[in-house]
Amino acid sequence: MSRKSDVHQVTKPHPASGSFVSFYRGLYLLAFAWIYVHRDDLQVFVDSLWRHLKTTWLFNSVYFETWWVTLNYAIILAWPFFCSKVPYFKRYQIDSSLTWHDAGLKTIVLEMVTYCTPLMILDTFMVKRYAGAGEDLLTIQKSRWLQRIRILPDDAPSLPEIFGHLTASFIIYDAIFYLVHLTLHKNTWLYKHVHAYHHEHPMLHGRVTNKLTIVERIVLVLSANQALKIVRAHPLTRTIFVPLFVGWLIENHSGYDLPWTMDKVVPFRLIGGSRYHYEHHMKGSKKYQPFFTYIDRLMTKKDSIK
């Protein structure tokens, strides 16, 4: 990727974005307040949804999460594509020369096959173990060479469990992938053969999110899966995690610094955001955390002391 300043005209944050921070923070707080007030009704809905999902073949399939990630990627990717077609959003471009890179049907199908195949192979041979699932059924499942269905817990998660496990999973994943990402950059061989492909693009745009080698894609998915396993996240919580996770990754690679994203709403610069990740892609060093900033800032402070 070219890093010449005469090629890439990096814009300053849009001046209007600062004035909107309080407004968007207020909206988020109102949303959480509404959820708290209606928590009993929402729990009834969650319980009902879980009972329904357990009756469907698709949700019980071992391939559900792989297909769910793919579907969410395809849907959410429409957002940066929409931004690229609407003149209003040009003011939020991080780089004034940003252009959307269209992909033909053949390329899209190939990307989907390349993404799904290795993960579906893992799904076929790995026993999926979820907290609360029947141990007797899991024992039977482990005796089978090929996996077809998931053993799901009987009860739905509570709302506090959902929010707590989602938050913890993002924090844990962020720390795990920081170490992975740092290693991929610091080790010359790994960078060249595993990670460099992700940085080979004329301009950062949404589709770069999935521009990964098979090895890096598997490591990314397994890192997220491990974070969810550590907190013993319920399958329904994992289902909610996917669009949030995929959406955040696409936002980071979108090339748009929108005023209502979490890096603006959450105080103390705890979250990096798209501009933060854009700088990583441009410079190829530092800012290795995918979502948060505290480890990067701590390590930068240690380097400056040295």
Secondary structure, DSSP 8 states (H G I E B T S, - for coil): ----TTT--B----HHHHHHHHHHHHHHHHHHHHHHHTHHHHHHHHHHHHHHHTT-HHHHBTTHHHHHHHHHHHHHTHHHHHHHH-GGGGGGBSBTT-------HHHHHHHHHHHHHHHHHHHHHS----TT--HHHHHHHHT-SS--B----SS---HHHHHHHHHHHHHHHHHHHHHHHHHHHHSHHHIIIIIHHHH--SS--GGGGG---HHHHHHHHHHHHHHHHHTT--HHHHHHHHHHHHHHHHHHHSSB--TTSHHHHSSTT-B-HHHHHHHHHHHSSS---SSB-HHHHHHHHHHHH-
